Amino acid sequence: MPVGRDQLPHLEITRTIARRFNDRYSGDGPLFPEPEALLSPAPLLLGTDGTKMSKSRGNAIALAADADETARLIKGAKTDSRRHITYDPAGRPEVSSLLLLAALCQDRTPQQVADDIGPAGAAALKRTVTEAVNEYLAPIRSRRVQLAQDRAHLRRTLREGNERARAVADATLTEVRAAMNSQY
């Protein structure tokens, strides 16, 4: 299951519940698999305020944000007072996070982005990040607008997905009730 490192405790609780249920009720083999964490090698990106990125903290760049909103968020991102831009995650975490964001969008290394900006300063860094993020997200945003215009297609897709999920859930609940000997 793809999760962030901060979700590992929740995954471990799920594993414990599955293990206990299987031990108690599953005689023929496990009914519930124990999920394994699938951690991405992508490093942690800080939010625009320099803390952990979180939608609830309001320091994230939403995929649904338009180019102007993205530019506003990045322009307000926290940096430091040193003019020369360098990639130093331990010493300059906020600057390094912005460099990493641009690098991920441009398929480059953060060091390459830093070398290109060098003495141009934080304003140039933020311009580079804004351009990189907006260019990277442009096809996603375009597709989102296109899909949002066809409400019937969206409703149909949601309905079909709901029907598939309900069928899987019903089958699982039938197996659970049988394992617990609580048919009703």
Residue pairs with C-beta under 8 A, 6 or more apart in sequence:
1 11
1 35
1 36
1 37
1 38
2 38
2 40
3 10
3 11
3 37
3 38
3 39
4 39
4 40
5 39
5 44
6 52
8 37
11 35
11 37
14 35
15 34
15 35
17 32
18 30
18 32
18 33
18 34
18 35
19 34
21 31
21 32
22 30
22 31
22 32
25 31
25 176
25 179
25 180
26 32
26 179
27 179
31 175
31 176
31 179
42 104
43 89
43 100
44 52
44 53
45 53
45 97
45 100
45 101
46 52
46 53
46 93
46 94
46 97
47 53
47 54
47 57
47 59
47 60
48 59
48 60
48 61
48 73
48 74
48 76
48 77
48 78
49 57
49 59
49 77
49 78
50 77
50 78
50 93
50 94
50 97
51 57
51 59
53 59
53 60
54 60
55 62
61 70
61 73
61 74
61 133
62 69
63 137
63 140
63 141
63 144
64 141
64 144
65 73
66 141
67 134
67 138
67 141
70 130
70 133
70 134
70 137
71 130
71 134
74 98
74 126
74 129
74 130
74 133
75 126
75 130
77 94
77 98
77 126
77 129
78 94
79 94
79 95
79 98
79 122
79 125
79 126
80 92
80 94
80 95
80 122
82 92
82 95
83 119
83 121
83 122
84 118
84 119
84 121
85 95
85 99
85 114
85 117
85 118
85 119
85 120
85 121
85 122
85 124
85 125
86 92
86 95
86 114
87 95
87 96
87 99
87 100
87 110
87 111
87 113
87 114
88 95
88 96
89 96
89 97
95 122
95 125
96 110
98 125
98 126
98 129
99 110
99 113
99 114
99 125
99 129
100 110
101 129
101 132
101 133
102 108
102 110
102 113
102 125
102 128
102 129
102 132
102 133
103 109
103 110
103 112
103 113
105 132
105 133
105 135
105 136
106 113
106 132
106 136
113 128
116 128
117 124
117 125
117 128
147 153
147 154
148 154
177 183
177 184
